[in-house]
Amino acid sequence: TSSTSTSAPISGTSRRFADAFSSLLRHGRHLGPALSRLAQIAPNFDLDPSTPGNGYRSLM
């Protein structure tokens, strides 16, 4: 099989998009412990027992 690649220059928009996602990934790694803790306690704060996840869990 052969792979295809383009030799077109990378646009400023493409570079900013890639940089933004790299930043999200970098910062997201630090959120893991906080999100784990939030996942443990969030069910206590559901706004309506018949609709789980409508409280803080909607943030995750």
Buried (B, 14 or more C-beta within 10 A) or exposed (E): EEEEEEEEEEEEEEEEEEEEEEEEEEEEEEEEEEEEEBEEEBEEEBEEEEEEEEBBBEEE
